[in-house]
Amino acid sequence: MFIGFCSNWSEEKRYGTKEYSLMHPQLSRELIERLLEKEISLIGIDFPGVRRGTEHPETDQHCADRGVFIIENLCNMKDITGECTVYTFPVNFTGMSGLSCRVVAEKED
């Protein structure tokens, strides 16, 4: 199951700026734990990480250890509402952190 969080951060802030990277919204630790309990498979966000600073990689690994992967820096999240099917396709970029992927959401009729 996929759950997405739309903060409009990627729409309002310029990608790559210090503000974009360091001052982004966060999910609370409690919410993250709740999602792990619900056995969510993918968490999609339109900002650089579910937590900031040193908590970012630690939280990503904590989730991955439980089979939950975080898809960061998504755009056009406001266009995806209600139920949909989300597909992820790996993209082979070199010199980047994380596992790059193209994400496609198919809305249900």
N, C-alpha and C positions, 0 to 999 in steps of 0.2 A: 504494500500500500504506500502511496505517495501522499505527503502533505506539504503544501507550499505556504510560505509566509511572504506576503507582499507589503513592503514598507515604503515603496517608491524611492528607496535610497538610490538605486541605480539610475533612476530617471532624474533625480534632483541634484545629484553630485557627480562630478566628472571622474570617471574611472581613472585610477592611477594616482590621483592626488593624495596628499597626506591626510586630508580630512576624510576622503572616501575610505582610505585604508585603516585609519586609526580611530575614527570617531563613530563608526557605524553602530546601528542597533545591535542588540544581543538578545538571544533567548535566555530565559532564566534557567538556572541549573535544574530547578524543580520541573519546569516544562519539559526539558530534555529528558529527564528521568521518566516522566510520565509517558512520553512518546516511546521510549524504549520498552516500557511495560506493555504498551499497546501493540508492540511488534510491528511498528512502521518499518518499511524497507528503505524508503528514500525521504530525506527532508530537503526541500528546495527553498532557497532564500535568495533575495535580490540584493544581498550585501556580502561582504568578504568572508564572514565567518559567523558561526552561531555564538562564539565567545571571542573576546579580544585578547591581544597580547599572548602571554605564555599559555593561557587557557585554551587558545585556539587549537593548536596541534594536539594538546592533551585530550580535549573534548572530541575532536575528530577521531582520534584513536580509540577512545572509550566507546564511541558509537560503533565504529568499524568492528571492534572486538565482539560486538553484539549483533553484527550483521546489518547494521544500519549505516547508510552512506549519505553524506551531506553534499548537495549540489549547490555551489556558491555562485554568486554574481550573475544570477539569471536576469534576463530582461523581459519586458512585456508581460510581467506577472499579472498586471491589472486586467489583461485580456482573458485570463484563465480563471473562471469562476465555476463553482459547482463541480459536478463529477466529470472526470476526463480520464483518458488513458495516457500515461506518460512513458515515453520511450527514451532511452539513453543509448547513444552510439559513441564508442571510443574514437578519439581523434589522436593521431600520433604527432604531437608537437614535441620538439626537443627543447631543453633548457627551461622548462616550466615546472613549477611545483604542483603537486597534486596529480590527479588523474583527469586529464582533459576529456571532455565529451561534448557532443552536440545533443541538445535536448529538444524533443518535439512533443507537444501536447495535442492530443486529439480530443476535441470536445464531443460529448455524448449528445445525441439529438433528443 
